[in-house]
Structure formats: structure tokens, C-alpha cells
Amino acid sequence: QVQLVESGGGLVQAGGSLRLSCVASGRTFSSGAIGWFRQAPGKEREFVSAIRLNDYRSYYADSVKGRFTISRDNAKNTVFLQMNSLKPEDTAVYYCAAEEGYLVSYYSPRFYRYWGQGTQVTVSS
């Protein structure tokens, strides 16, 4: 089993920054991906960013490109999401997700088996 724990959420003013962390424990794997998704009240869970574990290639939703950066610290089994220039529409619960091996799509939550509990991000205007 894989356990994921997110942290780093909070309340920030528009234009501010936050850095989310996702720590993985339990069974780890060297191929697959770690993704970040978010879900606002009344909306579906949507893709934010993902990083491939074997070559560090990253993927971003159009809505966050140029503002968010995903990175990984192997020694700490941690994936980070640096969020800059935050906007009120970024307000949501942010979830870390993981899947091993080949993914049909990095963009859909249904291709990830392992999920954290989420961390709330609130951006005030």
C-alpha cells in the first residue's frame, strides 16, 4: 500500500504564494506518476499538475501554466507544488495522487489509485 499525506494549504491573498507538499510512505515505486488535483465546492475534481517518476517530465493544466511548478525530492519521497500568483479561482481542496507504472492519461483522476486526504487552499480577493 501507498500512503500520501498533503500539507501546506492555507489562506492567502490574491497574488500570494503557497507551497504544497505530498509525502509518500509505504510501498514506493520508481515508475508511474504523482499528480495534483483540486476540487472546489460543487465542482468535479480537476487536474492541476503531474510529474513522471522515471524522467521527471511534468504536465500542467492550462489554467496554472506559468504560475505553478511541480517538483520532486527523491530523498524525502516528497512531491511539491509551488503555487505563485494565486487567484481566487484557485480556491479548492488540493489532493495528491499516485499511480505505478504506465498511465493511460496523467490528466484524469480515474487513472490514479492512491490518494491523500487533501489540503484546503483558500485565496481571498
Residue, then its C-alpha position, 0 to 999 in steps of 0.5 A: q500500500v501507498q500512503l500520501v499525506e498533503s500539507g501546506g494549504g492555507l489562506v492567502q491573498a490574491g497574488g500570494s504564494l503557497r507551497l504544497s507538499c505530498v509525502a509518500s510512505g509505504r510501498t514506493f515505486s520508481s515508475g508511474a506518476i504523482g499528480w495534483f488535483r483540486q476540487a472546489p465546492g460543487k465542482e468535479r475534481e480537476f487536474v492541476s499538475a503531474i510529474r513522471l517518476n522515471d524522467y521527471r517530465s511534468y504536465y500542467a493544466d492550462s489554467v496554472k501554466g506559468r504560475f505553478t511548478i511541480s517538483r520532486d525530492n527523491a530523498k524525502n519521497t516528497v512531491f511539491l507544488q509551488m503555487n505563485s500568483l494565486k487567484p481566487e479561482d484557485t480556491a479548492v481542496y488540493y489532493c495528491a495522487a499516485e499511480e505505478g507504472y504506465l498511465v493511460s492519461y496523467y490528466s484524469p483522476r480515474f487513472y490514479r489509485y492512491w490518494g491523500q486526504g487533501t489540503q484546503v487552499t483558500v485565496s481571498s480577493 
